[in-house]
Amino acid sequence: MNVQTFRDLMSERPFRPFRLVMSSGQTYEVRHPEMAMVTKSDLLVGLDEDDELGVPTRFKICSMLHVTAVEPLEISSGGSNDGNGAQQR
């Protein structure tokens, strides 16, 4: 993955939620463009959105070198969440 790929994903309108699949097997969901930020080599993904404030309570730094796939998400998708914003596979 590269910077332009993520810039394109983040700027799509309407925004389409996606899941990052890391080389470790861990996954992270990006459901809103405000919940991720692209840097030169990483994607910062917001986790545990505070419902009252609408901002993440913490974030995970995902190296683009370790992103093995980007999967589209259904808006109403379920999945077992580990409580940290990361999906278990």
C-alpha positions in Angstrom: 0.0 0.0 0.0 1.1 3.6 -0.6 0.2 7.1 0.5 -1.8 7.8 -2.7 -4.0 4.6 -2.2 -5.0 5.8 1.3 -5.5 9.4 0.2 -7.8 8.2 -2.4 -9.7 6.0 0.0 -10.0 8.8 2.6 -11.2 11.4 0.0 -13.9 9.3 -1.7 -17.3 10.9 -1.5 -19.5 9.4 -0.4 -17.0 7.9 2.0 -16.9 4.1 1.9 -16.0 2.4 5.2 -13.1 -0.1 5.0 -11.1 -2.6 7.0 -7.3 -2.7 7.1 -5.9 -6.2 7.3 -2.4 -6.3 8.8 0.4 -8.9 8.2 -0.2 -10.0 11.8 -3.8 -10.9 11.0 -5.1 -8.0 13.1 -7.8 -5.9 11.5 -8.9 -2.3 12.0 -12.0 -0.6 10.8 -12.2 2.9 9.4 -15.9 3.8 9.4 -15.5 7.6 9.0 -12.8 9.7 7.3 -12.3 11.6 10.5 -11.2 8.4 12.2 -8.0 8.0 10.2 -5.0 10.1 9.2 -2.4 9.4 6.5 1.3 10.1 7.1 4.2 9.4 4.8 4.6 5.8 6.0 1.7 5.1 8.3 -2.0 5.2 8.8 -3.2 6.4 12.2 -6.6 4.7 13.0 -8.8 6.1 15.7 -10.2 3.5 18.1 -13.0 3.4 20.6 -15.0 6.4 19.4 -16.5 8.5 22.3 -20.2 8.6 21.5 -20.7 11.9 23.3 -17.8 13.7 21.7 -17.5 11.8 18.4 -13.7 11.5 18.6 -11.5 8.5 19.2 -10.3 7.8 22.7 -7.0 6.4 21.4 -5.4 5.5 18.1 -3.3 2.7 16.5 -0.3 3.4 14.2 -0.6 1.0 11.2 2.6 0.8 9.0 1.7 0.8 5.3 4.4 -1.8 4.9 2.3 -4.2 7.0 -1.1 -3.6 5.4 -1.8 -6.7 3.4 -5.4 -5.9 2.3 -8.1 -3.2 2.4 -11.6 -4.7 2.5 -14.8 -2.7 2.0 -17.2 -2.7 5.0 -21.0 -2.9 5.0 -22.3 0.0 7.0 -24.3 -2.3 9.2 -21.7 -5.1 9.5 -21.4 -7.1 12.7 -18.3 -8.9 13.7 -16.8 -9.7 17.0 -15.0 -6.7 18.4 -12.3 -7.1 21.0 -13.4 -4.0 22.8 -10.4 -2.0 21.4 -11.8 -1.2 18.0 -9.9 -4.1 16.4 -11.7 -7.0 14.9 -10.7 -10.6 15.7 -10.2 -12.9 12.7 
